[in-house]
Amino acid sequence: MMMVCLPKQVTISTIIGVFLPILLQLGESATTAHHLEPWKTHHSGLEQTSTPKIYCYKGKPKYLIHLWETVLMELSLSQDKYTRYDGFTPEDVIVEFEQSRSTWSFNLPSWSKSKTIQLNPFNSTCIGILTNESYDITLNVIRIDYWRVLIFFVGVILFFSAPRLCENSLFYYLSGVSFGICASFLIAVYILSRMIPKKPVMYSFLASGWAVAVYLLQMISDNLRTIALRYKVHAFIYFAFSGFVSFVICYRYGPVSDPRSKNLIKWTLQGVGLILVFLSSYFQEATLSIDLFLLAFHNFPPSWSAKMRLNVRQRFFPPKPARLLTEDEYHEQGSIETVKALDHLRAHCSSPDCNQWRTILKLKDPLRFAKFMEGSSHLADDEVLEYEIESKRLYQDDFLTDDSNASDDED
C-alpha cells in the first residue's frame, strides 16, 4: 500500500508544481499592461492579435500646483481603424473587452472616438487598443492648460458680471442672436416634428432623428474649418439669415423689463459661471471650494465688507497727517469761514423756516439784529476796539516771552 500511494502523491505534487506557474503566467500575460511615462512614445508593431493591448497611466496626488494640468494620450491611428476599451485597471479593460464580444454589446461609432484621449491626471486609468495596424502612442502632460485657465476666469467674470449683464440691452441682443444661430438647426427639427403624426412609430423615428441631428452637429464641429474654407458663401448665407431672424425676434419682444425675469437671468448666468469654474479642472474638490467661496463672498453683508475694507485701509494704508496752518493762514481762514457762517445765518433768518418774531423776543437788542439783517457788521465799535487791544497785548506778551527764551539760550 505504501508503495502504491507514494507514486500518486508524487505525481499530484509534480503536476501542481509544473502547471501552476504556467497557469499563473498565462493569467498575468492576459492582463499585461504597458505603463506610459510622460513625453515618451511607445511603438506597437504590426501584430495579428485577438486581445487589446493595454496602456496604463498611474495618476498623481492632488496638489493645487496641478490644478490646471491636462494629460493627453495621443494615437497615430485614424478614428475608424481601432477599438478602444476603458477601465481603471487592466482587469477592468479585459472585462469590458469580454462584454463587448457578447451579442448584446453596443459599439460606439467611429465619430465618438478620437486620436487624442484626455485622461484624468489624478486617477489611475487604463486604455485598451485593439487594431491590426502598427501605431505610436504618446503621453503628453500639459502643466498649465491655458484653455482651462481661460474657462476658469471666464466663469469668475461671468459670475460677478451677471447683475450688470442682465440689465444690458447689448448683451440681450448678442446672446439672443448667438443662441438663434446655434439653435436654428434644432428649431427646424422641432418644426418638422410638429408636422409628424403623434404615433408610437413616429416617436421612434423622432428619437432616431435626434440622434442623427446630434451626429450631424458632431460632424459639423469636427469639420468646421473645412466648411468655412470650401463653403464660404453657404456658411455666410446661413449665419446672415439665422442671425437676422434672431435679431428680429429679439427686437419684437424687446429686452427683459420684469424684475423677476431679470433675477432668473442673473441666477442662470451665475450658475453657468459656477459650472465653468467647477469644470475648469479635474481637481474638483478645489474647484468646488472655489465655488463655495464665490457664493459666500457674493452674499457677504455689505456693512461687514465695508468695515473690513475700512480696517484694512487704516491698518496698511494709514492717512497722511495734514499740514498745519501758519498764523497768517489761520487768520485768513477764520475770516473766510466767519463771513460764510454769517451769510448762512442771514439766509436762514430770512427764510420761511425761521419764525422772526419769536427770535426777536428772545434777543436783548432787536435793533442791532435788524441792522445785522440789513447788512451791517455783527460787531459793535467798542467790541472791535476791545478785540484789537487784547490782540496787541497778547502779541507783546508772546514777543517778550520769545526774547527771554532767546537770552536764556545764549547764556
C-alpha positions in Angstrom: 0.0 0.0 0.0 2.8 2.4 0.8 4.5 1.8 -2.5 1.2 2.3 -4.3 0.2 5.6 -2.6 3.7 7.2 -2.8 3.8 7.5 -6.6 0.3 9.0 -6.6 1.3 11.7 -4.1 4.5 12.5 -6.0 2.6 12.6 -9.3 0.0 15.1 -8.0 2.5 17.4 -6.4 4.6 17.2 -9.6 1.6 18.2 -11.7 0.8 21.1 -9.4 4.4 22.3 -9.2 4.8 22.2 -13.0 1.4 23.5 -14.2 0.6 26.1 -11.5 3.4 28.6 -12.5 2.3 28.1 -16.2 -1.3 29.0 -15.3 -0.3 32.0 -13.2 2.0 33.2 -16.1 -0.9 32.9 -18.5 -3.2 34.8 -16.2 -0.6 37.6 -15.8 0.1 37.7 -19.6 -3.7 38.2 -20.2 -3.6 41.4 -18.2 -0.1 42.6 -19.0 -0.2 46.4 -19.2 2.3 48.9 -20.6 2.8 51.8 -18.1 3.2 55.1 -20.0 5.7 57.8 -18.9 5.2 61.5 -19.7 6.6 62.7 -23.0 7.6 59.2 -24.1 6.4 57.4 -27.2 5.6 53.7 -27.2 5.7 51.9 -30.6 3.4 49.0 -31.3 4.4 46.8 -34.2 2.1 45.1 -36.7 0.6 42.1 -34.9 -2.4 40.0 -35.5 -3.9 39.7 -32.0 -7.4 39.0 -30.8 -7.0 40.8 -27.5 -6.3 44.5 -26.9 -3.0 45.9 -25.8 -3.4 47.8 -22.5 -1.7 51.1 -21.7 -2.0 52.5 -18.2 -1.4 55.8 -16.5 -0.9 55.6 -12.8 -2.0 59.1 -11.8 -0.6 61.5 -9.3 -1.5 63.0 -5.9 -3.8 66.0 -5.8 -2.0 69.3 -5.2 -3.0 72.9 -6.0 0.0 73.2 -8.3 -1.7 70.6 -10.6 -5.0 72.5 -10.6 -5.0 73.2 -14.4 -3.0 70.2 -15.6 -4.1 68.2 -18.6 -2.9 64.7 -19.6 -3.3 63.6 -23.2 -2.8 60.2 -24.7 -2.2 60.6 -28.5 -2.5 57.8 -31.0 -1.2 57.7 -34.6 -4.3 56.0 -35.8 -7.4 57.2 -37.7 -10.7 57.0 -35.9 -12.2 54.1 -37.7 -9.2 51.7 -37.5 -9.1 50.8 -33.9 -11.4 49.8 -31.0 -11.0 51.3 -27.6 -11.7 49.9 -24.2 -11.6 51.9 -21.0 -11.1 51.0 -17.3 -9.4 51.9 -14.1 -7.2 48.7 -14.1 -6.1 46.2 -16.7 -8.7 43.7 -15.3 -11.5 46.3 -16.0 -10.3 46.6 -19.6 -10.4 42.8 -20.0 -13.9 42.7 -18.5 -15.1 45.3 -20.9 -13.5 43.6 -23.8 -15.2 40.3 -22.9 -18.5 42.0 -22.5 -18.1 43.7 -25.9 -17.9 40.3 -27.6 -21.4 39.4 -26.4 -24.3 39.8 -28.8 -25.9 42.5 -26.7 -23.0 44.8 -26.6 -23.2 48.3 -28.1 -20.1 49.5 -30.0 -19.6 53.2 -30.2 -19.5 54.7 -33.7 -16.2 55.9 -35.1 -17.1 59.6 -34.8 -17.3 59.2 -31.0 -13.6 58.1 -30.8 -10.7 60.4 -31.1 -7.0 60.2 -31.8 -6.4 62.3 -28.7 -7.7 60.8 -25.4 -7.9 63.1 -22.4 -7.1 61.4 -19.1 -7.8 62.4 -15.5 -4.4 63.4 -14.1 -5.3 62.2 -10.6 -6.8 58.8 -11.4 -5.3 55.6 -12.5 -6.6 54.9 -16.0 -6.1 52.1 -18.4 -6.9 52.1 -22.1 -7.1 49.0 -24.3 -6.4 49.4 -28.0 -7.4 46.7 -30.5 -6.2 47.1 -34.0 -4.4 45.2 -36.8 -2.1 48.1 -37.7 1.1 49.4 -36.2 0.9 52.7 -34.3 2.6 55.0 -31.9 1.2 56.1 -28.6 2.5 59.1 -26.6 1.6 60.5 -23.2 1.7 64.3 -23.2 1.4 66.3 -19.9 0.5 70.0 -20.1 1.4 71.5 -16.8 -0.8 74.6 -17.2 -3.5 74.2 -19.8 -4.3 77.8 -20.8 -7.8 76.8 -22.1 -8.7 75.6 -18.6 -7.3 78.8 -17.1 -9.4 80.8 -19.6 -12.5 78.8 -18.7 -11.9 79.4 -15.0 -11.5 83.2 -15.3 -14.5 83.4 -17.8 -16.6 81.6 -15.1 -15.4 84.0 -12.4 -16.0 87.1 -14.5 -19.4 85.8 -15.6 -20.4 85.2 -12.0 -19.6 88.7 -10.8 -20.8 90.4 -14.0 -24.2 88.7 -14.1 -26.1 91.5 -12.3 -24.9 94.1 -14.9 -25.3 91.8 -17.9 -29.0 91.1 -17.2 -29.6 94.9 -17.4 -27.5 95.4 -20.5 -29.5 95.6 -23.8 -26.4 94.9 -25.9 -25.9 91.6 -24.1 -29.5 90.7 -24.6 -29.3 91.1 -28.4 -25.9 89.4 -28.7 -26.9 86.4 -26.7 -30.3 86.2 -28.5 -28.7 86.3 -32.0 -25.9 83.8 -30.9 -28.5 81.4 -29.5 -30.6 81.7 -32.6 -27.7 80.9 -34.9 -26.7 77.9 -32.9 -30.2 76.5 -32.3 -31.7 77.2 -35.7 -31.0 73.6 -36.8 -32.7 72.2 -33.7 -35.6 74.6 -34.3 -36.0 73.2 -37.8 -36.1 69.7 -36.4 -38.7 70.8 -33.8 -40.9 72.3 -36.6 -40.7 69.1 -38.6 -41.6 67.1 -35.5 -44.8 69.1 -35.1 -45.8 68.1 -38.6 -45.4 64.4 -38.0 -48.5 62.5 -36.6 -48.1 61.5 -32.9 -47.9 57.7 -33.2 -45.6 55.2 -31.5 -43.8 54.5 -34.7 -43.2 58.2 -35.2 -41.8 58.6 -31.7 -39.1 56.1 -32.6 -38.4 57.9 -35.8 -38.1 61.2 -34.0 -35.7 59.6 -31.5 -33.5 58.3 -34.3 -33.9 61.7 -36.0 -32.5 63.5 -32.9 -29.6 61.0 -32.9 -28.9 61.9 -36.5 -29.1 65.6 -35.6 -26.5 65.2 -32.9 -24.4 63.2 -35.2 -24.6 65.9 -37.9 -23.7 68.6 -35.3 -20.7 66.5 -34.2 -19.6 66.2 -37.8 -20.0 69.9 -38.4 -18.0 70.8 -35.3 -15.2 68.4 -36.4 -15.1 69.7 -39.9 -15.8 73.4 -39.2 -12.6 74.7 -40.7 -13.2 72.7 -43.9 -16.7 74.0 -44.2 -15.5 77.6 -43.6 -12.9 77.3 -46.4 -14.9 75.3 -49.0 -18.4 76.6 -48.5 -17.8 80.3 -47.6 -20.9 81.6 -49.4 -23.3 79.0 -48.0 -22.0 79.5 -44.5 -22.3 83.3 -44.8 -25.9 83.0 -46.1 -26.8 80.6 -43.2 -25.3 82.8 -40.5 -26.7 86.0 -42.0 -30.2 84.7 -42.4 -30.4 83.0 -39.0 -28.8 86.0 -37.3 -31.3 88.4 -39.0 -34.3 86.3 -37.9 -33.0 86.0 -34.4 -32.5 89.8 -34.2 -36.0 90.4 -35.5 -37.5 88.1 -32.8 -35.4 89.8 -30.1 -36.4 93.3 -31.3 -40.0 92.3 -31.4 -40.2 91.2 -27.8 -37.6 93.7 -26.6 -35.2 93.5 -23.6 -36.5 92.0 -20.4 -38.0 94.5 -18.0 -39.7 92.4 -15.4 -37.5 92.3 -12.1 -38.2 88.6 -11.5 -37.2 87.7 -15.1 -34.0 89.7 -14.6 -33.3 87.8 -11.4 -33.8 84.5 -13.2 -31.4 85.6 -16.0 -28.9 86.7 -13.3 -29.1 83.4 -11.4 -28.8 81.5 -14.7 -25.6 83.4 -15.7 -24.2 82.9 -12.2 -25.0 79.2 -12.3 -23.2 78.9 -15.7 -20.2 80.8 -14.2 -20.0 78.4 -11.3 -20.3 75.4 -13.6 -17.5 76.7 -15.8 -15.3 77.2 -12.7 -16.2 73.6 -11.5 -15.4 72.1 -14.9 -12.2 74.0 -15.4 -10.1 71.4 -13.6 -10.1 67.7 -12.8 -9.3 68.7 -9.2 -13.0 69.0 -8.4 -12.6 69.3 -4.7 -10.6 72.6 -5.2 -13.0 74.0 -7.8 -16.0 73.1 -5.6 -14.3 75.0 -2.7 -13.7 78.0 -5.0 -17.4 77.9 -6.0 -18.5 77.9 -2.3 -16.1 80.8 -1.6 -17.5 82.8 -4.5 -21.1 82.3 -3.2 -20.1 83.3 0.3 -18.2 86.3 -0.9 -21.1 87.4 -3.2 -23.7 87.1 -0.4 -21.5 88.7 2.3 -23.3 91.5 4.1 -22.2 94.9 2.6 -21.9 96.5 6.1 -19.4 93.9 7.2 -17.4 94.2 4.0 -17.3 98.0 4.3 -16.0 97.7 7.9 -13.4 95.1 6.8 -12.2 97.4 3.9 -12.0 100.3 6.3 -10.0 98.4 8.8 -7.6 97.1 6.1 -7.2 100.6 4.7 -6.5 102.1 8.1 -4.1 99.3 9.0 -2.0 99.1 5.9 -2.7 102.5 4.2 -3.0 105.0 7.1 -3.9 108.6 6.0 -1.1 111.1 5.9 -1.2 113.8 8.6 -2.4 117.1 7.3 -0.1 120.1 7.1 -0.5 122.6 10.0 -1.6 126.2 9.1 0.6 129.1 9.6 -0.6 132.1 11.7 -1.5 134.2 8.7 -3.3 131.3 7.0 -5.2 130.7 10.3 -6.4 134.3 10.5 -7.3 134.3 6.8 -9.2 131.0 7.0 -11.0 132.2 10.1 -12.1 135.4 8.3 -13.4 133.5 5.3 -15.3 130.9 7.4 -16.8 133.7 9.6 -18.2 135.5 6.5 -19.7 132.3 5.2 -21.3 131.5 8.5 -22.8 135.0 8.8 -24.2 134.8 5.3 -25.7 131.4 6.1 -27.3 132.9 9.3 -28.8 135.8 7.4 -30.2 133.4 4.8 -31.8 131.2 7.5 -33.3 134.1 9.3 -34.9 135.4 6.1 -36.3 132.0 5.1 -39.9 130.9 5.9 -38.4 128.2 8.2 -37.4 130.8 10.8 -40.0 132.5 13.0 -38.6 136.1 13.1 -41.0 137.4 15.7 -40.2 134.6 18.2 -36.5 135.1 17.5 -36.7 138.9 18.2 -38.5 138.3 21.5 -35.5 136.2 22.7 -32.9 138.9 21.8 -31.7 141.7 24.2 -31.1 144.2 21.4 -33.6 143.6 18.5 -32.5 146.8 16.8 -28.9 145.5 16.5 -30.3 142.3 15.0 -32.3 144.3 12.4 -29.2 146.2 11.4 -27.3 142.9 11.1 -30.1 141.5 8.8 -29.8 144.7 6.6 -26.1 144.1 6.1 -24.4 145.8 9.0 -21.5 144.3 10.9 -22.3 141.8 13.7 -19.8 143.6 16.0 -20.1 146.9 17.7 -17.4 149.5 17.7 -16.4 149.0 21.3 -16.2 145.3 20.8 -13.8 145.8 17.8 -11.7 148.2 19.9 -11.5 145.8 22.8 -10.6 142.9 20.5 -7.7 144.9 19.0 -6.4 146.0 22.4 -6.4 142.4 23.6 -4.8 141.1 20.5 -2.0 143.7 20.8 -1.4 142.8 24.4 -1.2 139.1 23.6 1.3 139.8 20.8 3.5 141.8 23.1 3.5 139.1 25.7 4.5 136.5 23.2 7.2 138.7 21.8 8.7 139.3 25.3 8.5 135.6 26.1 10.4 134.8 22.9 13.1 137.4 23.7 13.6 136.0 27.3 13.9 132.4 25.9 16.5 133.6 23.4 18.6 135.3 26.1 18.5 132.2 28.3 19.7 130.1 25.4 22.6 132.5 24.8 23.6 132.3 28.5 
